[in-house]
């Protein structure tokens, strides 16, 4: 079933769907499964050392011959080592977050590695395009994890209008309705994180998946606003502690200290009470655990059907003098 944009040619994929590179969640198994299904799977490097990331890359290469990517977290203490690893392994795509990847552009280009940063503002998008990035992910604050200030609905079309490279929409997208809306806003692809947490191949702790599957429309909150690095999570005891500290006027360093190791506690150890269960507002749209291939198939078939229905509806309205 044909469902391609220019982004597919750039990345060597069959459908314009990227899986978010979520730290402690997006492993080699998940990335390979998404890539095998026709999208682009992405390993989350997070704050992990290069040796850990290397093992995930090895796993992905054993499981798929198709392109996959790695998300490079620019605030990681191991960022230089991981960047060198990605160059050495010649990973096809590198997405970046939490910083400016400008210093890596030329190095990655020499290895024919596509560099795709996450952006949360038009100003950053323009600056990164001038530096020579290949595409960019415009991520609204509906997303899980670190968030900006703008919603996906208003951010994506502004970034599309401001740059000439392909734009990928992210934040709040979990089904075909979100995909079609993103395309209507001018995006050439989408990135999903929260729904892929509940993919069968995702090795995150079952408690983490269960928390997402139980989530309702208002169950996510943004914590750590006063630190300058706000994070969207499912509301739990830890989120309440963050909330109380901010209300009491705690120093940003104290608040950040509370969050150390909490994502791993939730994702690997299953502590969904005192761990950080990062998830987007789209969690309420995720209803079951299923294989990555089924998720991709649902997104593609649903989008094509919805586009057909919209065309038919529009033509019908026009013919009746609408």
N, C-alpha and C positions, 0 to 999 in steps of 0.2 A: 504494500500500500504506500503510495508516494506521498510523502509529507516532508518536503525539504525546503530550506532557505539557503541563502548564500553562506550562512554560518556553517552549514554541513560540509560544504566544499573546503572551507578554511580549516576545519578540524578533522576532516576525514571520517565523519560520522553519518549515519543514515537518517536520524531524526534530530531536530534541534532542541534536544532536552539534555541538560546537564544536571548531575547529582551534586549537591553541595558538599564541599570538602570539610566536613564537620570533625573537629578534633575529638579523638577517643571514640568516635562513632563510625566514621568513613574509613574502613580498613581496605586492604587489598581485595578481600573477598567481595565486598559490596561494589567497589569500583569496577572490578572485572565483570561482575554480573550485569551491571548497568551498561557497560561497553558492549558486552556480548549481545545485549538486547537492542543495540543500535544507537544508544545515546552516548554520552561521555561520562564515564565514572571518574570520580576524583577522590584520591586519598587525602585525608586530613593530616597534615604534619603537626599542627598545633605547636605546643611547646616541647615536643618530643625531640630527643637527640637524633642525629643522623643515622645511627645504627638501627634504631627502631624504624625509622622511615624506610631505610634500605630493605629491611625484612618485608615490609608491606609491599614495596615495589617488586621484590622478587616473587612474592605470592601472586600479585596481579599478573606478572609476565608469564607465570606458569599456568594461569587460568584463562588467559585471553591473548590473542595476537592482535587484537584491535587497539586503537589508540585509547589511552586513558591519561588522566592528569594528576597533579599533586597540588594541593593548596599550601602555599608558603606563607606562614604567619610571620610578618615582618618584625613583630615585637618579641619573637622568640629569642631566648638567649643562645639558641643554636642555629640562628638563621643563616649565618655564613657557611657553616658546615653543611647544612641541608641544601643550600643553593648550589654548592660545589657538587654535592651528590647528584642533584637533578641534572646538572650539566654533564656529569660523567655518565649517567645512565641514559642521557638523551631522552628524557620523558617528553612525550609529544606536546603536552599542554601544561602550563603553570598558571594557576590563578593565585592572586595575592590578596591579603587583607591586612588591616591595622597598620597602614603606613604607605609610603611612597616607594614603588619598586623601580624608580628611574635608574638607579645605579646598576640594575641587572639587565636592562633592555638590550644593550649591545652584546653582552655575553650570551644571552639566550638566542638572539637573532643569528649569531654565528653558528649555533648548533641547530638552527631551524626549529626552535621551540617557540610555540605561540604563547605570548604573555598576555594574560587577561586579568586586570585588577578589578576588585570590587570598588565601586564608587558610591558615595551617598550625597554628592552635590554636583551641580553643573560646573562650578569653578574647578574642582578636582578633575572632572572628566576632561575639560579643555586642556588642563595642564598635562595630563597623562597622554592625551592624544599627540600633543607637540613632542613628547618624549619618544613617541614611536611604538606605543603598545598596539597589539593586533586587534583587540576588541575590548569590551568592558562590560562588567556586570553592574547594572543599576539596581541597587538593592534598597527597597523601602523598609521602613521601621516595623512593618508587620512580621518581619523575619525573626527567627530565633537567634540567640547569641548576641553578638555586638551589633548595635543598631545606630542609625543616624537619626535625623529629625524629620525627614520628609516621607510621605507615604509613597508606595509603589505607583499608584494612579497618577500622582502629579510629578514624581521624579522621572519616570521613564520617558514620557514624551518630551520633557525639557532636555534631557540628555541626548535623545535621538535628534532633536533639532540643533543641538550644539556641536555634535561631532559627526565625522563621516565614517568612522569604523563601525562594525556591527555592534549592536547593543543587545545584551541579554537581560531580560527582566527577572527579578527575584524579589521575594517577600510576599507572603500571603497566597502563593500559587500552589494548589494541591490537586486540581482536576482540570478537565478539558475546558471548562468555562474560563478558568484563569489563563490557560494557554491562549485561547482565542482573544481574550481581552488584551493580553500582552502584545499579541501580533497587531491588534487594532491600534495600539498605542505607538506602534512603529518598531517594536523589538523584533529581532530576527531569531530569537530563541528564548528559552526559559531555563531557570535553575530552580530545582526543588530540593529542599533539605528535609523538612519534617516528615513528609510522606515516605521518603526513602529510609527514614529511621525504622519504619515498620515493614521494610522489605524482609523477606525470609532470609536473605543472605547477609543481612546486617547482624554483626556479632555483638551488638550492644546488649547489656543485661536485660533479661525479660521484664524486669520491673520498670525499666525506662520505657519500653514499648507499651506496657500496660498503662502507664501514666498518660501517655499520649492518646491512647485509644479511649480512655475515660474522659478526656478533656472536653469541656464545653466552651462556648463562645467567649466567655470572659475569664477563663482560667489562667491566662498568661498575664504577667506584669513585667514592667521594666524596673530593674534594680540598678543601683550604683550611678544614678544621674550626677550626683555631686562629685564623682571622681573624674568625670569627663569621658568615661568609658562605659556608657550604659549597656546593660545586657538584658535581653528578654528571656524569661524563664517561666516555667509553670509555677504557680503560687504554692508554696509549701512552708514548712517551719523555717528553713534557711532564708527564703524570700522575706518572711516576716521579720527575721533578725536584721536583714539589710534595711528594711523599711524603718524599724525602730531606731537603728543607729543613725540613719539620715535625719530622722525627726529630732533626735537628740543632739544633732550638730557634730557628730563624730568626724574626725579628720579623714580626708580621702585615703591616707595611708592605712588607717585602721580598718576602713571599709574594704579596701583591696586585700588586706591581709586575711580577712574573714573568708574571701573567695578562693584562696590558694588551695588547689587540690580538690575542690568541690565538684568540678565537672567529672573528673576521673572517678570520684566516689560514687556518683550517680551512674555513669556510663559503664564502668567496669565492675564495681562492687554492688550495684543495685540499691544504693541508699537514696531513695527518692524523697526522703523526709528532710535530711540535713545535707543532701547533695544538690548540685546545681543541675536541674533538668531543663536544659536549654531546648526550647521549642518555639515555633512561630505561632501566630494566631490561627494559621491554617490547621492546627492540631485538631480542632473541632470538625474538620472536614475529612479526617482520616478515620476510617471505620473498621479496618481489618488489616491483618498481616497477610502479605501475599508476595510472590516472587517479583523480582525487579522486572522481568519480562512481561508480567501481567500488568504492572504499573505503566510501563512504556506503551504496551498495546492499548490499554484503556485511554491513555492520554491522546494517542494518535487517532484511534477510531472515533473517540468521543469528539475530538476537535473537528475532524472531517465531517462527521454527521452534523455537528452544530453549525458549521459554516454552510453546509448544504441547506439546513433548515432556515438559517438567517437569510440566505439568498432567496429562497422560495417565499419567505414571509415578506421580504422587501419588495420583490417583484409583484407579489399579490397586492400589496398596499398601493404600489404605484399604479397598477392597472385599474384599481378602484378609485383613483383620483386622490390618493393620500398626499 
